[in-house]
Amino acid sequence: MFSISQEARAYIAKNGRNVLVTLSFQPSGGSCWRGDLLWGTYTPEIDLGKPIDNSAYVSTVVDTITVWYPTNLKIKQGYDSVKIDLKKLLFTCWLTIDGAQGVPIKRI
């Protein structure tokens, strides 16, 4: 389900060998006064570490790296796997994720 680039693998191995994929809510409309009128998308995000509560996550090991991800994470149509890569800018590094499908919340 996951593929990890060589650079990302080295970075993750150096920083604890655990990666956490989460779904973060990004509102796109509605009213902040009534929760039932708020809609948006749960977008995939990635960071180093383990979940605090394992009950909502599943883990898989890819090349000695443990990837923790939500049970409802799916691969985007047209992708063969979720790709984890490393981006760099000057002295900063961060992980990126591509191929994971967001979960839309639509107003009915």
Residue pairs with C-beta under 8 A, 6 or more apart in sequence:
1 60
1 75
1 81
1 82
2 60
2 62
2 67
2 69
2 81
2 82
2 83
2 84
3 62
3 81
3 82
3 83
3 84
4 12
4 62
4 63
4 65
4 67
4 83
4 84
5 83
5 84
5 85
5 86
7 85
7 86
8 84
8 85
8 86
8 95
9 63
9 65
11 86
11 93
11 95
12 18
12 19
12 48
12 65
12 95
13 64
13 65
15 48
16 48
16 49
17 64
17 65
17 66
18 48
18 49
18 50
18 65
18 66
18 68
19 46
19 47
19 48
19 49
19 65
19 66
19 67
19 68
19 84
19 95
20 46
20 47
20 48
20 49
20 50
20 51
20 57
20 68
20 69
21 44
21 45
21 46
21 67
21 68
21 69
21 70
21 73
21 82
21 97
21 100
22 44
22 45
22 46
22 47
22 70
23 42
23 43
23 44
23 45
23 70
23 72
23 73
23 102
23 103
24 42
24 43
24 44
24 45
25 40
25 41
25 42
25 105
26 40
26 41
26 42
26 43
27 38
27 39
27 40
28 39
28 40
28 41
29 38
29 39
29 40
29 107
30 37
30 38
30 39
30 40
30 107
31 37
31 38
32 38
37 107
38 105
39 104
39 105
39 106
39 107
40 104
40 105
41 102
41 103
41 104
41 105
42 102
42 103
42 104
42 105
43 102
44 73
44 82
44 97
44 100
44 101
44 102
45 97
46 84
46 95
46 96
46 97
47 95
48 95
50 66
50 68
51 57
51 68
54 68
56 70
56 71
57 68
57 69
57 70
57 71
58 68
58 69
58 70
58 71
59 66
59 67
59 68
59 69
60 66
60 67
60 69
61 67
67 84
72 103
73 82
73 100
73 101
74 100
74 101
75 81
75 82
75 99
75 100
75 101
76 99
76 100
76 101
77 101
79 98
79 99
81 99
82 97
82 98
82 99
82 100
83 97
83 98
83 99
84 95
84 96
84 97
85 95
85 96
85 97
85 98
86 93
86 94
86 95
86 96
87 93
87 94
87 95
87 96
